[in-house]
């Protein structure tokens, strides 16, 4: 993982949604609508092979045909198409990617092999990757206002960062924060952790001026000793 590119997951100047859709009830529509409706301050490009526009925004058949630079790509494509799609993102110069798509190691050995391919493809282009099999990310900073989830909640701005390995737990946490009027600075669903993991995010949040409190829901640790080392650094400040 290109650690210097992790920042583009939370603070991209431009976003492309690969799999943005006009179809009611689809993840591609819900996620793209969240970016538009919640006041993202950057530029967003829908990528759809068939549609000429998505929710009124000009669409492109491929990320390679987007006319400007793209910092962050969000992939909502079939699992088998993810490696080739990431390769196109790399050719475009994309710095970070969120892979919403499922169908990887959570399905067994064949999916695990595909996931390793995804990790290696992202690494070969220096792309910082969250996922696969994740729910998305949120930055409530008024200078960014980016919601790349496909849920219904955009939390109010606050100083708490919440990272969840489980998408379902993440959804419930966002809904609880809304009901209790709790503000968040950042949210991330980290999914299968093929590339970026809890240690990378903890290090990033340690230096985040918008965050005073860091909370994680984790089902396993990639490197427990490293996590504890970083956690001690965070809590000593």
Backbone bond lengths (Angstrom), bond angles and torsions (degrees), N, CA, C in turn:
res aa  C-N    CA-C-N  psi(-1)  N-CA   C-N-CA  omega(-1)  CA-C   N-CA-C  phi
1 X - - - 1.460 - - 1.533 110.06 -
2 X 1.314 116.18 134.17 1.459 121.03 175.02 1.528 108.25 -81.10
3 X 1.344 116.50 96.81 1.470 120.88 -173.13 1.523 112.15 -58.91
4 X 1.329 116.24 -32.97 1.459 118.56 -178.74 1.525 112.07 -65.86
5 X 1.331 116.94 -16.85 1.464 120.41 -179.84 1.520 113.80 -94.76
6 X 1.328 117.35 -3.53 1.470 120.10 179.63 1.534 111.11 -58.65
7 X 1.313 117.26 -33.96 1.465 121.02 -177.50 1.523 112.33 -59.10
8 X 1.341 116.99 -26.35 1.463 119.29 -177.63 1.531 112.39 -74.21
9 X 1.314 117.66 -12.32 1.464 119.99 173.34 1.518 110.72 -69.58
10 X 1.325 116.20 -34.02 1.457 121.03 -178.10 1.527 113.04 -101.82
11 X 1.324 117.78 -25.89 1.467 120.79 -175.10 1.528 112.28 -134.49
12 X 1.319 117.08 57.94 1.469 118.44 176.90 1.522 111.61 -79.98
13 X 1.310 115.44 146.61 1.456 119.03 173.70 1.512 112.17 -83.85
14 X 1.343 115.48 -19.11 1.466 120.55 178.99 1.525 109.09 -150.24
15 X 1.332 115.14 148.20 1.462 122.00 -176.32 1.524 109.27 -134.38
16 X 1.327 116.05 136.90 1.468 120.97 170.66 1.522 108.02 -116.41
17 X 1.329 116.10 132.84 1.464 121.25 178.27 1.516 108.10 -107.13
18 X 1.321 116.73 106.20 1.458 122.43 -177.59 1.526 108.42 -90.30
19 X 1.324 114.43 105.13 1.454 121.03 -171.84 1.521 111.89 112.82
20 X 1.336 116.46 10.73 1.468 120.36 172.51 1.528 108.31 -58.45
21 X 1.330 116.09 142.50 1.462 118.68 -171.44 1.519 111.64 -144.24
22 X 1.330 114.99 154.01 1.470 121.71 171.86 1.530 112.03 -91.05
23 X 1.317 117.27 -6.92 1.468 120.99 -171.88 1.517 111.05 -72.54
24 X 1.314 115.41 123.13 1.466 121.63 178.66 1.524 110.55 -57.29
25 X 1.326 115.29 135.71 1.449 120.84 177.11 1.516 115.36 83.58
26 X 1.311 117.83 -2.14 1.474 120.42 -178.00 1.529 110.55 -87.15
27 X 1.333 115.21 152.86 1.461 120.43 175.58 1.528 110.20 -62.18
28 X 1.332 116.54 -39.75 1.454 120.65 -179.19 1.521 113.34 -61.18
29 X 1.313 116.48 -35.11 1.471 119.82 177.82 1.532 110.71 -74.99
30 X 1.329 116.48 -46.38 1.461 120.61 -176.75 1.532 111.22 -61.76
31 X 1.321 116.59 -44.56 1.464 120.05 -178.71 1.533 111.45 -67.34
32 X 1.318 116.51 -44.63 1.462 119.04 -179.66 1.530 110.62 -64.69
33 X 1.324 116.53 -38.65 1.466 120.46 177.84 1.529 110.90 -63.51
34 X 1.325 117.58 -37.60 1.466 120.66 178.66 1.522 111.39 -61.94
35 X 1.319 116.57 -40.36 1.467 119.06 178.49 1.525 110.32 -63.73
36 X 1.321 116.55 -44.24 1.462 120.81 -178.54 1.520 112.62 -68.51
37 X 1.328 116.53 -45.18 1.461 121.58 -169.58 1.525 113.60 -78.85
38 X 1.325 117.07 -20.96 1.464 118.80 -174.97 1.520 113.64 -99.16
39 X 1.322 116.30 11.62 1.454 120.06 168.44 1.509 116.34 82.59
40 X 1.337 117.65 31.82 1.467 119.85 176.44 1.519 109.82 -52.96
41 X 1.332 115.78 132.49 1.461 120.62 -173.51 1.531 113.81 -88.25
42 X 1.342 116.03 -7.03 1.456 119.52 178.65 1.516 111.79 -97.23
43 X 1.330 115.85 -159.69 1.465 122.33 -178.80 1.519 108.64 -107.71
44 X 1.340 116.66 138.18 1.463 120.50 -179.27 1.527 110.27 -124.10
45 X 1.339 115.72 138.34 1.459 122.24 -178.64 1.529 109.43 -123.40
46 X 1.331 118.05 121.04 1.459 119.40 171.91 1.529 110.42 -81.44
47 X 1.327 116.12 137.16 1.460 121.44 176.43 1.520 107.92 -117.54
48 X 1.327 115.08 117.37 1.461 121.91 -177.56 1.529 107.87 -148.56
49 X 1.317 117.12 127.17 1.469 120.90 -173.20 1.524 112.96 -66.43
50 X 1.353 117.32 -22.77 1.461 119.54 -173.27 1.522 114.02 -113.57
51 X 1.324 117.25 -33.78 1.468 119.98 -173.63 1.530 111.56 -80.70
52 X 1.321 116.40 141.55 1.459 120.46 175.82 1.530 110.77 -82.88
53 X 1.345 115.97 -24.50 1.457 120.92 175.45 1.527 108.45 -151.24
54 X 1.319 116.43 156.41 1.460 122.37 176.09 1.522 108.19 -128.18
55 X 1.311 115.56 118.77 1.468 122.53 -177.73 1.532 110.86 51.51
56 X 1.302 115.26 38.94 1.456 121.05 175.60 1.520 115.60 86.49
57 X 1.338 117.49 0.72 1.464 121.07 -179.21 1.532 109.21 -106.37
58 X 1.317 117.26 132.53 1.461 121.43 -179.48 1.524 110.80 -52.98
59 X 1.326 116.52 130.30 1.461 121.91 -179.35 1.521 110.91 -105.02
60 X 1.335 115.16 158.95 1.457 122.53 179.67 1.527 109.21 -124.89
61 X 1.330 118.09 142.65 1.474 120.11 -177.14 1.521 113.70 -72.15
62 X 1.330 116.96 -19.33 1.462 121.89 -179.10 1.518 108.83 -150.77
63 X 1.316 116.45 150.25 1.467 118.60 176.83 1.521 110.68 -63.05
64 X 1.319 117.22 -25.73 1.465 120.35 178.98 1.522 111.96 -67.93
65 X 1.328 117.43 -17.15 1.455 121.14 179.56 1.521 113.45 -96.84
66 X 1.331 117.44 -3.56 1.463 120.21 173.08 1.528 107.49 -64.92
67 X 1.337 118.59 128.55 1.469 120.28 -170.05 1.523 115.36 -73.50
68 X 1.321 117.93 -18.14 1.465 120.28 -175.17 1.526 110.84 -118.34
69 X 1.321 115.69 177.02 1.457 120.94 177.39 1.527 110.46 -67.06
70 X 1.330 115.82 150.16 1.468 121.78 177.59 1.526 108.18 -126.58
71 X 1.334 115.80 121.81 1.464 120.09 178.58 1.526 112.01 -81.15
72 X 1.341 115.39 -44.81 1.463 121.38 -173.19 1.518 110.37 -127.09
73 X 1.337 115.95 129.58 1.464 121.45 174.30 1.526 108.68 -111.54
74 X 1.324 115.84 136.02 1.463 121.76 176.05 1.519 106.86 -112.86
75 X 1.330 116.42 122.22 1.460 121.43 -174.28 1.520 110.89 -103.75
76 X 1.342 115.06 117.98 1.464 122.48 174.17 1.525 105.70 -125.37
77 X 1.306 114.84 68.35 1.465 121.89 -175.27 1.528 108.48 -129.82
78 X 1.343 119.24 163.07 1.465 120.20 177.12 1.523 111.79 -55.77
79 X 1.324 116.68 145.82 1.463 121.72 -175.35 1.523 112.57 -52.65
80 X 1.327 116.83 -43.90 1.461 120.15 -177.16 1.522 112.72 -65.59
81 X 1.339 116.76 -21.15 1.464 120.86 -179.52 1.522 112.48 -89.02
82 X 1.324 117.92 -8.13 1.461 120.19 -174.35 1.524 113.10 -63.21
83 X 1.350 121.32 -47.30 1.464 119.15 -179.31 1.531 113.88 -57.54
84 X 1.330 116.88 -46.00 1.462 120.01 179.91 1.524 110.90 -66.22
85 X 1.332 116.86 -36.80 1.463 120.61 178.71 1.519 110.79 -66.62
86 X 1.337 116.49 -39.45 1.465 119.89 176.03 1.525 111.24 -63.96
87 X 1.321 116.85 -36.12 1.460 120.26 177.98 1.530 110.52 -61.83
88 X 1.316 116.99 -41.13 1.468 120.23 176.48 1.519 110.49 -64.85
89 X 1.342 116.43 -38.97 1.466 120.08 177.00 1.532 109.93 -61.01
90 X 1.323 115.68 -42.29 1.459 119.72 178.43 1.513 112.44 -62.78
91 X 1.340 116.32 -41.59 1.464 120.70 177.75 1.527 111.37 -63.73
92 X 1.335 115.80 -29.72 1.467 121.41 179.42 1.524 111.52 -77.76
93 X 1.338 116.79 -17.71 1.461 119.90 -177.72 1.514 113.53 91.02
94 X 1.334 116.91 18.93 1.469 121.40 177.89 1.525 109.55 -61.37
95 X 1.324 116.33 139.32 1.466 120.89 -175.14 1.525 113.37 -96.84
96 X 1.345 117.30 -26.63 1.463 120.56 -177.49 1.519 109.14 -148.69
97 X 1.328 115.90 155.73 1.463 120.15 -178.69 1.529 110.14 -144.82
98 X 1.319 114.68 144.58 1.460 122.82 171.92 1.518 106.54 -114.85
99 X 1.326 116.86 119.18 1.462 120.37 179.38 1.531 108.59 -101.33
100 X 1.323 115.29 102.54 1.459 121.88 178.73 1.533 110.22 -74.06
101 X 1.296 116.92 -32.87 1.464 123.83 -174.10 1.522 112.40 -50.76
102 X 1.347 115.92 140.51 1.454 123.11 173.67 1.524 108.80 -104.70
103 X 1.350 115.41 175.44 1.456 120.46 178.35 1.509 112.47 109.60
104 X 1.342 116.51 34.79 1.460 120.78 -175.82 1.532 110.45 -120.26
105 X 1.306 119.60 -131.62 1.462 120.07 -170.68 1.528 113.02 -64.32
106 X 1.326 116.00 -17.72 1.471 118.36 177.32 1.519 111.61 -66.89
107 X 1.351 117.19 -12.34 1.466 121.49 179.76 1.531 113.33 -101.87
108 X 1.352 117.26 -3.04 1.459 118.27 177.76 1.520 113.41 120.20
109 X 1.352 116.76 -167.21 1.474 121.75 -172.91 1.522 114.79 -58.10
110 X 1.332 117.72 -40.94 1.465 119.64 -179.39 1.527 110.47 -64.76
111 X 1.315 115.60 -42.86 1.462 119.95 177.20 1.513 112.37 -65.92
112 X 1.336 116.33 -35.57 1.464 120.12 178.34 1.530 111.05 -64.56
113 X 1.337 116.33 -39.60 1.464 120.34 177.44 1.523 110.69 -63.42
114 X 1.334 116.66 -41.96 1.461 120.78 177.77 1.523 110.42 -63.52
115 X 1.316 116.52 -39.04 1.460 120.24 179.96 1.531 111.62 -64.70
116 X 1.322 116.83 -39.39 1.467 120.01 176.62 1.535 110.44 -62.39
117 X 1.312 115.65 -36.92 1.464 120.44 176.68 1.528 110.59 -62.92
118 X 1.325 115.52 -42.02 1.467 120.98 177.85 1.530 110.46 -61.69
119 X 1.338 115.81 -47.24 1.468 120.44 179.13 1.527 111.11 -59.34
120 X 1.326 116.32 -45.64 1.463 120.37 -178.01 1.527 111.44 -66.67
121 X 1.334 115.74 -37.78 1.471 119.23 -179.94 1.521 109.98 -65.67
122 X 1.319 117.35 -44.35 1.464 120.60 177.87 1.528 110.02 -61.89
123 X 1.330 116.32 -44.13 1.457 120.27 -178.96 1.510 113.11 -62.71
124 X 1.321 116.54 -35.49 1.464 119.55 -177.95 1.525 112.36 -66.67
125 X 1.333 116.62 -21.87 1.466 121.04 178.95 1.534 112.38 -107.65
126 X 1.324 117.31 4.46 1.462 119.97 -179.95 1.512 113.91 70.32
127 X 1.332 116.93 26.27 1.466 121.68 -179.57 1.521 109.52 -87.53
128 X 1.322 117.48 126.52 1.460 122.18 172.44 1.525 107.71 -79.66
129 X 1.326 116.50 123.37 1.475 120.23 -169.87 1.521 112.03 -122.96
130 X 1.327 115.50 130.30 1.474 122.96 171.07 1.523 108.24 -104.10
131 X 1.346 116.55 136.64 1.450 121.72 179.81 1.521 110.42 107.08
132 X 1.321 116.44 -154.04 1.479 128.35 -3.29 1.529 111.38 -73.04
133 X 1.350 114.42 -172.76 1.452 121.24 177.06 1.524 110.63 61.18
134 X 1.332 115.60 52.12 1.463 118.93 -179.26 1.529 110.74 -129.23
135 X 1.334 114.76 172.67 1.462 123.02 -172.71 1.524 112.61 -100.06
136 X 1.353 116.67 -16.06 1.456 119.73 179.44 1.518 112.95 117.45
137 X 1.336 115.71 -172.69 1.455 122.05 -174.65 1.529 110.25 -138.47
138 X 1.339 114.85 159.59 1.469 120.90 179.73 1.525 109.71 -139.76
139 X 1.322 115.64 138.89 1.462 122.47 168.47 1.523 107.19 -128.58
140 X 1.343 116.53 115.59 1.470 120.70 -175.85 1.524 113.33 -88.77
141 X 1.315 118.01 -2.66 1.463 121.01 178.89 1.531 109.11 -49.94
142 X 1.340 118.50 125.21 1.469 120.72 -179.45 1.529 113.60 -55.12
143 X 1.326 117.31 -22.16 1.465 120.21 178.36 1.522 112.33 -80.23
144 X 1.348 116.52 -8.52 1.470 120.88 -177.57 1.526 111.53 -124.38
145 X 1.329 117.66 -58.17 1.475 124.27 178.11 1.543 111.84 52.63
146 X 1.325 116.02 56.24 1.462 119.39 -176.91 1.523 110.97 -111.62
147 X 1.328 115.31 124.27 1.465 122.30 175.90 1.525 107.86 -123.13
148 X 1.341 116.78 106.45 1.463 120.72 -179.85 1.523 111.27 -106.77
149 X 1.327 117.12 25.63 1.460 120.66 173.75 1.519 108.71 -93.63
150 X 1.344 115.33 171.68 1.460 118.87 174.49 1.531 110.44 -114.20
151 X 1.335 115.59 25.47 1.459 121.16 175.26 1.511 111.16 -92.43
152 X 1.321 115.81 -176.81 1.471 119.72 -174.98 1.524 113.70 -96.91
153 X 1.343 118.40 -8.03 1.460 121.20 -170.72 1.532 111.70 -104.09
154 X 1.328 116.03 129.74 1.461 122.70 164.22 1.522 105.88 -112.52
155 X 1.334 118.58 105.01 1.465 119.89 -175.46 1.517 112.48 -65.13
156 X 1.309 114.97 156.24 1.460 119.33 175.34 1.530 109.56 -70.08
157 X 1.335 115.70 159.80 1.464 120.59 -179.07 1.522 110.04 -70.33
158 X 1.331 115.82 135.87 1.455 121.14 178.45 1.511 110.39 -157.64
159 X 1.345 116.10 -161.94 1.465 120.00 -174.49 1.531 113.36 -117.94
160 X 1.349 117.49 14.99 1.458 122.09 -179.20 1.529 109.31 -107.49
161 X 1.334 115.97 128.83 1.470 121.13 173.67 1.520 108.22 -103.44
162 X 1.331 116.20 131.46 1.466 120.36 179.03 1.520 109.29 -124.80
163 X 1.339 115.94 122.66 1.454 123.09 179.19 1.527 108.22 -115.07
164 X 1.319 117.45 131.29 1.466 120.57 -176.81 1.518 111.16 -129.89
165 X 1.322 115.46 130.92 1.463 119.62 174.28 1.519 110.92 -73.25
166 X 1.325 116.50 -29.15 1.463 122.60 -179.58 1.520 110.40 -97.59
167 X 1.327 116.02 127.88 1.458 119.38 175.70 1.510 112.23 -64.52
168 X 1.348 117.33 -40.09 1.466 121.41 -179.11 1.523 111.26 -63.26
169 X 1.331 116.73 -43.38 1.466 120.38 177.19 1.531 109.76 -64.25
170 X 1.323 116.56 -39.29 1.453 120.25 178.27 1.516 112.48 -61.08
171 X 1.336 116.61 -43.79 1.466 121.08 178.24 1.524 110.18 -60.06
172 X 1.324 116.55 -47.66 1.466 120.74 -179.44 1.528 111.35 -62.90
173 X 1.332 116.88 -38.33 1.460 120.27 179.49 1.530 110.99 -65.56
174 X 1.332 116.89 -41.09 1.464 120.21 178.30 1.529 111.19 -64.21
175 X 1.318 116.41 -41.53 1.459 120.22 179.23 1.527 111.15 -66.88
176 X 1.334 116.54 -38.12 1.463 120.12 177.39 1.530 110.28 -65.92
177 X 1.321 116.86 -44.02 1.464 120.21 178.67 1.526 110.97 -59.32
178 X 1.322 116.24 -39.27 1.468 119.77 177.87 1.522 110.88 -65.28
179 X 1.323 117.44 -46.47 1.464 121.14 -176.49 1.523 112.23 -65.63
180 X 1.341 116.35 -31.68 1.467 121.03 -178.29 1.523 112.69 -98.15
181 X 1.331 116.64 5.31 1.459 122.92 179.78 1.528 112.14 56.84
182 X 1.328 115.34 43.95 1.462 122.53 178.21 1.534 108.46 -96.53
183 X 1.310 116.18 128.56 1.459 120.53 -179.31 1.517 112.66 -88.22
184 X 1.309 116.47 143.81 1.465 122.77 176.90 1.524 110.10 -120.04
185 X 1.328 115.72 149.02 1.463 120.14 172.78 1.517 110.24 -91.57
186 X 1.333 115.57 -45.89 1.466 122.34 -178.00 1.527 109.26 -140.25
187 X 1.338 114.67 151.53 1.464 121.49 170.53 1.521 107.26 -139.52
188 X 1.337 115.90 141.51 1.464 119.38 173.35 1.516 110.08 -146.77
189 X 1.315 115.05 135.11 1.461 122.71 167.84 1.519 106.13 -98.63
190 X 1.336 117.38 116.46 1.462 119.06 -169.62 1.526 113.57 -97.02
191 X 1.331 117.56 -7.72 1.454 120.77 171.30 1.516 114.51 57.22
192 X 1.328 116.70 -132.14 1.465 121.99 -173.18 1.525 114.79 -80.21
193 X 1.319 116.99 -9.09 1.473 121.92 176.57 1.527 112.19 58.85
194 X 1.309 117.02 43.90 1.464 120.28 178.56 1.521 111.34 -63.18
195 X 1.324 116.69 -31.34 1.462 121.66 -177.41 1.525 109.30 -127.97
196 X 1.304 117.09 -83.72 1.464 120.72 -179.80 1.529 109.55 -71.21
197 X 1.328 114.71 134.91 1.459 119.46 -179.30 1.519 110.25 -128.88
198 X 1.338 115.66 -172.95 1.459 121.44 -175.97 1.525 112.50 -61.00
199 X 1.329 118.63 -32.70 1.462 120.65 -179.79 1.527 111.26 -67.72
200 X 1.322 115.91 -41.97 1.470 120.09 178.16 1.527 111.06 -62.34
201 X 1.322 115.90 -43.91 1.464 119.85 -177.93 1.523 111.55 -69.68
202 X 1.326 117.09 -38.35 1.465 120.02 178.74 1.524 110.38 -62.94
203 X 1.328 116.83 -41.40 1.467 120.14 177.17 1.527 111.09 -63.53
204 X 1.328 116.57 -42.35 1.463 120.27 179.39 1.534 110.74 -62.72
205 X 1.318 116.57 -46.55 1.463 120.98 -176.69 1.523 112.56 -70.03
206 X 1.321 116.38 -26.80 1.475 120.79 176.38 1.520 111.16 -55.30
207 X 1.326 116.10 -34.67 1.459 121.24 -175.86 1.526 113.05 -104.01
208 X 1.325 116.84 11.37 1.464 121.24 -177.21 1.524 110.63 -87.26
209 X 1.322 117.20 116.09 1.466 121.94 -177.47 1.527 112.87 -64.88
210 X 1.342 117.25 -21.64 1.467 120.67 -178.35 1.525 112.23 -82.74
211 X 1.330 117.44 -9.33 1.465 121.19 -171.79 1.522 111.85 -116.96
212 X 1.336 116.09 127.96 1.466 122.17 175.29 1.528 111.93 -112.00
213 X 1.319 116.85 -23.61 1.461 122.11 -178.43 1.525 108.19 -128.55
214 X 1.335 116.68 132.97 1.471 121.84 179.97 1.524 108.93 -120.43
215 X 1.331 116.06 126.48 1.466 121.03 178.91 1.523 109.24 -127.84
216 X 1.325 115.61 140.14 1.462 122.22 178.40 1.523 109.90 -125.94
217 X 1.330 115.78 143.08 1.464 121.09 160.98 1.523 105.98 -113.68
218 X 1.346 116.39 116.12 1.458 121.44 -176.49 1.518 110.38 -128.91
219 X 1.320 115.20 145.03 1.456 121.30 176.98 1.520 112.02 -104.75
220 X 1.321 117.12 -14.37 1.462 123.28 172.82 1.521 107.91 -161.73
221 X 1.329 116.27 167.11 1.456 122.41 179.55 1.523 109.06 -121.34
222 X 1.320 116.49 132.55 1.456 120.76 179.24 1.530 110.48 -67.64
223 X 1.325 115.47 -43.98 1.460 121.73 179.66 1.524 108.19 -143.41
224 X 1.332 117.85 90.13 1.472 120.67 -174.10 1.531 113.81 -57.56
225 X 1.319 117.97 -41.79 1.467 120.34 -178.69 1.518 111.06 -63.41
226 X 1.333 116.70 -40.78 1.460 120.47 178.62 1.521 110.73 -67.20
227 X 1.323 116.52 -38.93 1.467 120.36 178.18 1.530 110.14 -60.98
228 X 1.328 116.94 -45.55 1.462 120.58 -179.86 1.526 111.20 -65.95
229 X 1.323 116.71 -36.74 1.468 119.20 177.86 1.525 111.05 -61.57
230 X 1.327 116.21 -47.19 1.467 120.07 -179.71 1.522 110.30 -67.02
231 X 1.327 116.78 -39.98 1.463 120.54 179.88 1.531 111.36 -61.07
232 X 1.325 116.74 -39.10 1.474 119.83 177.56 1.524 110.56 -64.55
233 X 1.335 116.31 -38.96 1.464 119.72 177.09 1.523 110.87 -62.18
234 X 1.337 115.56 -43.99 1.462 120.84 -178.25 1.522 110.98 -63.44
235 X 1.319 116.79 -45.88 1.472 120.32 -175.08 1.519 113.07 -78.19
236 X 1.331 117.53 -13.92 1.465 119.64 178.42 1.516 112.14 -82.31
237 X 1.332 116.32 -14.64 1.474 119.92 -178.50 1.524 111.40 -86.22
